[in-house]
Amino acid sequence: VPKSEFEYLYGKNSQQQLSQQPLDEYVEMFKLYKMKVEDAKAEGIDTTAAFRKEMEQYRHDLAAPYLADSVFLEKLLKETYDRATQEVEVSHIMLFKSQNPAENAAKRQRIDSVRDALLSGADFTELAAGISEDRGSNQRGGWMGYISAQQYPYSFEVAAYATPEGEISGVVESPVGYHVLKGGKRRPARGKIQAAHILKMAQGNDSATDSKAHHEIDSIYNIVKANPSAFSELATRLSDDRGSARQGGMLPWFGTGEMVAEFDSVAFSLTDNSISEPFRTAFGWHIINRIASRPIPSMEQMKPEFLARVTNPQDERYSLVRDNQTSRLAAKHKAKLNDKVVESIERYISTNALDSAFYAAYGNTSDGNLTLITIGGNKIPVSALVYEMKNIRQANPEAALKIFDNSLASFYNTSLVEVEIDRLEREEPDYRNLLHEYIDGSLLYEVSVKKIWDKAAKDTEGLKDYFESHRDNYKWSVPHAKGYLVQTLNDSIADEVRKLAAVTGRDSIVNPIRKSFKGTVSIEKVLVEKGGNAMVDNLVFDGAPTKPVKKNFESFFMIDPRILTEPEEYTDVRGLVTNDYQNEFQSQWEDELRKKYPVKVNQKVLKSVKK
């Protein structure tokens, strides 16, 4: 055990004590601690799959702060916050991606043609209405209204904020589709509002339905105009939006672009604690009660949500963070990819895609043994990446190439992270000490469960024998009452319970009574000291009159009540006996450990330990 680890644990122990433990006492305790850890390893606890998985997870979690590039993350956060201070108007033409790579390639070519037509003077509104697959905006000429930061995929958000008013963006590929954007106006961010609404549905072009809904909403509006406090009750009874009606019409907090444009416009035009006049959306007729508003969060307040997003693999920024980490760690550990081998594999995939022949060619073969990555002096073969790809198949070469490149980026990053975590354990005392403390603590817990706690708690015969041999250790200063405490709905049920109890064995009395008198009887086996239960005191110790604690119950009594001045069996003091029995196992185990694991202490080094 290195001095640094001992000093760390001794210092931590001292901080947790009211007065510092003498060093010689702590040394003895530390020796036993390490012996138990060694015994856990001898039992093979550290080799189990569950233990190894848990420790590996903790190892990575503990390393996370060391691995993060706070400067890069702050830069991304600042960019996001700067966009969040503004809302931008945007229109787009969109073609959705499909699961078919060939179809996606055709859609990409089509959106390229659409952009060329727009740059040549074609009308954006007409093309959006005729071509865009976004049904939410195509009937408005592609107009989406105003959006704010973190509402849409990162690539779309960046393009929306970067495209000047009236200009056409390049083709944007988001996780869901291909887009061409038209830039619009900008305005300061308006924050979020809390509102309730009442809806009378009138979807479609049926004039009779629309007229009926309009008339109903007007009638409701006249009531709330005269009595605004009636809004919640009317929403609950009359709103056709049954989801919000259950909350009195209340909607979740929402910001720009989260509601349909007409609803958004009216809601943000109101002041807090005001009610709108009836207005129409594609869903029908609404009245809004705007309740509260709040500005955009500060950058510090935004940070937790931002970090949660960028560390989610589904977010496009995840790959930016990963690739930045890869570049940083590659420079630190003098790592590099074998570009010639990568290019060779990519040429193969561009022609043959990802098929069984690929995995055969780059498995345990001469090509599979080629060096793919070099980190310091360590070489990682192509076959290691191919193994991690787990036989992913893709018949489309373009899609297959994307899968390979992403797999390679992830594998390269993971390999570098493992090397960096190994370095942390070697060179960073704080990391190493925390990691070893957690691992050793977990081993100590598991071996203690196995050799002491479970062993003692499950040894029924041993507990009985221990109690009988040590009865004098278990005395009570006050008498106890033991028996079955019964509470019933009324006296007649109590009489029926007594009759059943008279013909039922005591070891099995509880379940038959509960089953026969379900809902009208409460029965429990009790062992309580005098003064510990008002009902028991009244029945056994001539205590003051009282009532059943069960609501609406009228009667209570005891079956087989007995007064005990001392425990009659080990279960009467199970907790105390179990604890003492465990301590006996502990003493025996520690004696065995001292014989099994001789310990030598370097007294010269010990004298130099900081106290």
N, C-alpha and C positions, 0 to 999 in steps of 0.2 A: 504494500500500500504506500503510495507516494506521500511525502510530507504535506504537499499542497492539499490533497484530498482530506487528510486528517485535520489539518488546520481549518479548512472550510467547514467541516462538520462540527468540530469543537467550537468554533466561533458561532455557528448557527445555534448550537445547543445552549451556549452561554447567553445568547440574546433572548432565549425563550425562558430563562430561569430568573427568579427574583434575585438570587445571588449566584455568582459563578461557581460551578461545580469544580472541586479540586481536580487537577489534571490527572493524578494517579487514579482517582475514582472513575473518571471518564475513560481512561485507557482500558480499565477492566471491562467496562460496559461496551466499549468499541470492539474489543477483542471478541466478546460473545456475539456481537452484531455481525461481525465478519465471518465468524465460524458458522453461524446460522445461514448466511448467504452461501457459503461454500457447501453446506449440507443440502441446500435447495438445488444447487447445481448437480450435486451427486445424485439427487433424486430425479434429475433430468427435466426439472420444471422449466429451465431456460431453453430447452430444445423443443417444447411443444409448439404446434402451429399457432395456437391462439396467443400464447405468450409472445412469440416472435413477432406476430402481426401487430400486437399492441405496442411493443417496444419500438418497432420500426415507425409506426405512426407518430409516437411521441418524439422520436428522434428528429423526424421531419418538422413536426409542429414547433419544437424547441428551436430549430434552426431557422425558421421563417423570418424572424426579425434580422438575422445576420445576412440572409440571402436577398432581402428586399433592397431595391435601389430607391431610397427615399427621394433623391433629387429628381429622378425620372418620373416617379409617381406624382410628386408635387407639380411637375411641369404639366403632366396630363390633367391633373386636377385643376390647375390654374386655367388651362385652355377650356375645360368644360365649364368652369365657373364664369369665365368671361362670356361664353356663349349664353349661359343661363341668365345673364343680366339683360339680355335682349330677346325679343320674339321676332321671328322672321316669317314673312308671308311666302308661301311656296306653292307652285303648281308642278305637277309631274305627269309624265306618261310612263306607264308601268306594264311590264310583261312578267307574269309570275313564272318562277322556276318550276320544273316538274322533277319527277324521280328519274326521268329518261335523259341521259347525257346528250344524246343526239338531238332531242327536242330542244334542250337548253342551248346547244350550239346554234340551231336554227333561229331561236329567239334572240340570241345575242346578235346574229347577223341582221335580223329584222330591226332591232332597236338602233343598230348602227345606221341603217338606212333611214330610219325615222329622224335621227339627229341630223344626218346629211340634208334631208328635206327641210328641216327647220332652219338650218344655216343658209339654205338657198332661198328662204323667204316664205315657206309654207306656214299656214296659220296654226298656231299651237292649240287653240281652243278646238278647232275642227278635228285635228289629228287626235287629240286626247279623247274627244267624244266618240270617234270612230275606231280607235285602236287600243286605248288603254284598258287594261283588264282590272283596274282598281275601280270597282263599282261605287265606292264611296265618293269618288271625285270625278269620274269620267263624264257624268251628266252635268257637271259644272265646269266643263272645259279643262278638267285636270286640277282645278283649284282646290287646295287642301285647307285654305285658311292660314292662320298663323300657328307656328309650332314653337316649342321651346326645347332646351337641351334635355337630353336623356329620355326623350319620348320615343325616338325612332332609332334604328340601327346606326352605329357610329359612322359608317361610310356615308349613309344618307344624310345624317346630321351635319357632317363636315361639308358636304357638297351644298346643302341648303344654305348654310351660313356663308360659304365662300363665293357663291354665285351672285354677282351684282344684279340689281333690279333691272328687269327686262332682258337680261342675258340668258344664254342657253348653256347648261353645264355639259361636261363630258358625260359619257355613259357611266353610270354608277352601278356596280354590282353589289347588292346587299345580300344577306343570307336568304332572303325570300324572293328576290327577283332582280330584274334589270330596269333601270330608270333613266329618264332624261328629265332634268329639272329646269324650270324657268324661275329666275330670281324675282323676288318681290320686295315690298316695303319692309321697313324695320320699325320697331317701337320698343320702349322700355318694357321690361318684364313686369307683369301685373300680379305675380304671386298666385296664391290659390284662394278659393272661396269655399265656404260651406253653405249649402242651400238645401231646401226641401222643395218638392214640386207636387202638383196634382196634374195627372194626365187623363184626358179622355181620348181614347184611341180613334183614329180616323185615317188609316193607311189606305193607299190606292186613290182612285179617281172617282169613287162613288159620291156624287154630290149630296144624296140623301143622308148617307152616313156622316159626311162632313158637316152638313147643316145641323144634324142632331147633336153631334159632339160639340159643335160651336155653341149651340143653345145651352147645353148642359154646363159647359165651362163658364159661360157668361153668368148663369144662375149661381154657380159656386162662387164666382168672383164677387158678385154683389154681396154675398153673405160675409166673406172674409174682409171685404173692404169696410163693411160696417163693424165687423168684430174680428180683428186679426188673430186673436187668441184661439179662434175656432179652426185655424188652418190645419193643425195636426190631426184633430178628430175627423175633419172632413176628408183629409187625405187618406186616413185609415179606412174610412167607410166607402169613399167614392172614387179614389184614384184607380185607373186601369193598370198602372205600374205596380203590380202586387208585391214585387220585391221590396220597393221602397215604402209602399203603403203600410207594411208591417212595422215600420219605424216612423210612422207619422209623416211619410213622404220624404224623410231625410235621405240625402245622397252622401256618398263619401266625399271628402275634400277633393276638389278638382281644379286643374289649371287650364291654361290655354291649349286648345286643340284636343282636349279629352272628351268633349261633348260635341254633338253636331253643331255646325256653324251658327244656326239661328239661336239655339239654346245658349251657346257660349256668348253670343253678342248681347242677348237680353240680360243674362246673369251678371256679366261684368259691367253692364250699364247701370245696374242698381247700386244703391248704397246699402250698408248693413242695416238689418232690421226694416227692410222695405219689401213690398209685394208688387210683382209686375202685373200689368194688364194681361189678358189672355193673348197668346200668340201661337202661330202654327209652325210645326216642323214636319218632317216626313212621317213621324209617328202619330201625329195628331195635334190636339190643342192642349196647351200647358198654362199653368200659373206657377210662378216661382216665388218662394219666400227666401230671400237672401238673408242669412243669419249672421255670418261672420266672415272675416277675410284675414289673410296673413301675407306678409311680403315673402320674397324668395329667401331661402335660408342663407346664412353666411357661408363662406367657403369652409370654415371649420365644421359647421353643422352639416354641410353637404358631404363631408369626407367619408363618414361610415358607409353611406349608401354607395358612394362612388367606388370605394375599395371593394365592397361586396360585388359590385358589377364587374370590375376589371379582373377580378380573380375567378370569375365564372367562365369556364371554357366556352360557353355559348356566346359570350360577348366578344365582338371583333377586336376590342382592345387587349384581350387576353394574349393574343399572339404577339402584339407589340411589346407587352411587358415581358413575355417569355423570350422573345428574340433579343431584347435589350439585355436581359439577364445572361443569355447565351454568349453574346458578344463580350460582355464584361468578364465572365468566368473563363472564356476561351483565352482572352488576353492574360488573365491572371495565372492560368495553369499551362500557358504555352500549348494550347490545343489547336488542332486544325483538322478540317475535312480533307479527305483524299479526293480532290476535284476530278481527277481523271477517272477514278472508279465510279464516282457519282454520275458523271456524264455518260459513262458506258452503260450504267444501269438505266438511266433515263432514256437513252437511245433504244434500249431493249423494250422498255415499257411503251414508248411512243409507237413502236411497231407491233408489239405482241400483247400489250395491256398486262393485267395481273391475272395470270392463269396458273394452272398446276405446273406448267413447264417453268415458270418463273421461280417458284419455290423449289423445284427440283434443281434448277441451274445454280441457285444462290444459297442452297442449304449447306450441308456438309460436303462441299465439293471444293475444287481448287479455286473457283471464282468466289465461293462463299468464304474461303479463308483469306481472301485479299483484305488488306487493312483498309478499313473505312474511316476510322477516327483515330487520331493520335492525341493522347492527353499526357503531357510530360513524357515519360518514357514508356507509357502503357499504350498498347495497340489493341484496338477493338475491331474484330472482323465483320465483314458484311453479314455473315450468318447470324450474328447477334441481333441485328436489326430485323432481319427476315423472320427470326423466331418471334420477336415481339409483335410483328405484324399479324401473326396468328392466321395465316392463310386467307386473308381478305381477298376476295375475287372481284374484279371489275373488268368487263369486256370492252368498255369504251376507253381507248388509249388516253384521251384528254382527261377524262375523269380519273383514270388510273394514275396518271402522272401527278395529279393534285393529291391523291391519297398518299402516294409515295413521298412526295415532298413534305407533306404535313407530318407523316410518320417519322421521316428523317429529322425534321426540326425538333419534334418532341423527344425523340430518342437521344439526339445530340445534347439537348438541354438536360434531360434526366441524367445522362452519363456525367455531365459536368457538375450537376448539383450533388451527385453522390460523392464525387471527388472532393468537392468543397466541404461537404459535411464531414467527410473523413478528416480533412484538414482542421476543421473546427474542433473535433474531438482530440486531435493531437496537440494543437497549438493554442486553443482558447480555454484557459482554466475555468472561467465562469460557465461556459457551455459544457465542458467535460464534467465538472463537478455536479452540475444540476442533472445531467443525463445519468451519470453513475448513481447518484442518490436515488433517482426515480427507479432505475432498474433494480438496484439492491433492495429498495423499499418494497417493490412489487414481489421480488423473490422471497423476502422475509415474510410478507403477508401470506403468500401462497403456501410456503412450507409450514408456517404456524397453523394455518387452517388444517392442513393435512396431519400434522404431528401432535397438535395440542387441542385446538378448539373443537373441530369436528370429532376427533377421536374421543375426547372426553364427553362431549354433549350426546353422542350416539351410543355410548357404553352404558346402557340402562342397568345391567347387573352390577357393573363396577360402581355406578353412582349409588345404588342401594347399599352395597357393601361398605362404601366409603362413609355414607351417612350413619350406618349402624356402628361403625368403628369410631366415629367421632361425634356421637350424639351430644356429648357435653359441650361441644362448640356451638350448638344451635339452641339457644334458650330465648324465650320471650319475656319481656318485662311486663307485658299486659296480656290478659287472656284474648283468645281469638275464637270467633264463631265459624263453624264449618257446616256446610249443607247445601241445599238447593233453594235459591231465592226465586219465588214465583210471584208474578204480577198478572192480574187478570182484569178483563173488561168489567166483570160484575161478580157478585157473590155466587150466583148459580153456576157460572163457569168454574169458579174456584172449587165448588163441591164436586163437579165432574172431574176436575184435574186430580183431586184427592183420591177419588175412586180408582182412576187409572193408575195412579202412583202406588196404590195398595197392592196391585197385582203385577207390577212391573219391576224387574230387577234393577238395582241401583246403578249398575255399570252401564245400563242402556236406557236410562229413564228420559234423557233430554230429547233425543230425536223423536220418539213416539209422541211425546206431548206436543212438541213443536208441529209435527205433522198433523196431529188430530185437531189441534186448536189454532190453526194458522191464522195469524192476525189478531187473535183475541187473547193470547197468552204470551208472556215473556218468561223464560226460565233460564237460569244460569247457575253453574256451580260456583260457590263463593267460599273464600277463606279470608276473613277480614278481622282486623283487630278491633277491640272495643273502641268506639268513637270514630270508626272509619266509614260507617254507612248508617244513615239515620233509620232506614227500614229495619236493618239487622239489629241495631241497638234497641229499637222498640220491641222487637219480637223476642230477643234473646237476653238482652241486658237491662230490661225494664226501662228503656229510654223513653223520651217524650213522644207523644202521639205525632204521627206524620202521615203523609199521603204517598201513593206510588209515584215514582218519577216518570213513568210512561204516561204520556198525554192521553187523557180521556179514560184511563184505567181507574177502577174504583177499589180494588181489593188486592192485598198482598199477604203472603204467608211463606213459611219455610217447610221444606220436606227434610226430615231427619236432621234437625238442628242439633249441633253438639257444641259444647264449650270445651276448648282445649287450652291447657296451660303451657303446653310445649308441643312441638311438631310430633305427629305420630308416624309420618312416612317422609321419605326424601322429597317427594313432590310438593310437600307443604313449604319447603324452603329450597326449591329447585335451583333458583338463581345463585344463592349462596353456596350450595353444595357443588354445583357445576363449576363455579369460579374457583373454589378451593381444590377441586379435583383437577382442574386444568393447571393450577399452580404446581400441583404434585407432578403432573406430567412434564411441566416446564423444568422443574428442578432435575428430574431424572434425565431429561434430554440434554440439559446444559452440562451435567456431569459426563454424559457420553461424549459430548462435543469436545470437552477439554482433553479427554483421552484420545479422541480420534484426530484432532487437529492441533498439534503442538504449535505454539506461537512464539516467535522471537521478536523482541522489541529492541530497536537500535537506540540505546540509552543516550548516546551522544547526540543523535538527531532529535530525540524527544526533548532534551534540555533546551534546544534552540527553538522549540515551538512557541509561537506568540501566545501569551496568556491574556 
